Amino acid sequence: MVTASRHYCGRKTNENGKTQSLASKIRRKTDECEVIARKIERPS
């Protein structure tokens, strides 16, 4: 699911509108993804 997480990183909604269960899983990981993105943008 690493590629899927990266693919949906920064996307609040699933444009394709495929399985909602997948979308909710991605939505849960959105916060983690944003945190990682901030770390990449601003390395401590």
N, C-alpha and C positions, 0 to 999 in steps of 0.2 A: 504493500500500500504506500510505499515511499513515493513512488512516481505519482500516484493519485493525490497524495497530500501536497506534493509540490505543485501539481497541476491546479489544484483548487486553492492554493495558498493566496490569500488576499481577496478571494471571491466570496462574498457573503451569500450569494445564491447560486444554485446549480442551473446554468443557462440551458443545458440540454433537458433538464426536468426529468431525468431518468428516475431510478429508484429513490423514493423519499428517504428510506432507511439509510441509504448511502449518503444522501444529502445531510441528514441529521448527524451522522458520524463525522462528516467533513466539518459541519458547523461547530461541533464540539472541539475539533482540533484547530479551528480558526485562531483562537486566542493563543495557543501554543505557537502557531505559525507566525503570528504577528510578533510575538516575543523574539522568536528566532530571527525574523527579518530585522528587527531593531538591533539585535546583537551584531548582525552582519553589517548593517549600515554604520553602527557606532561601536567598533570593537573597543572593549574597555582596556 
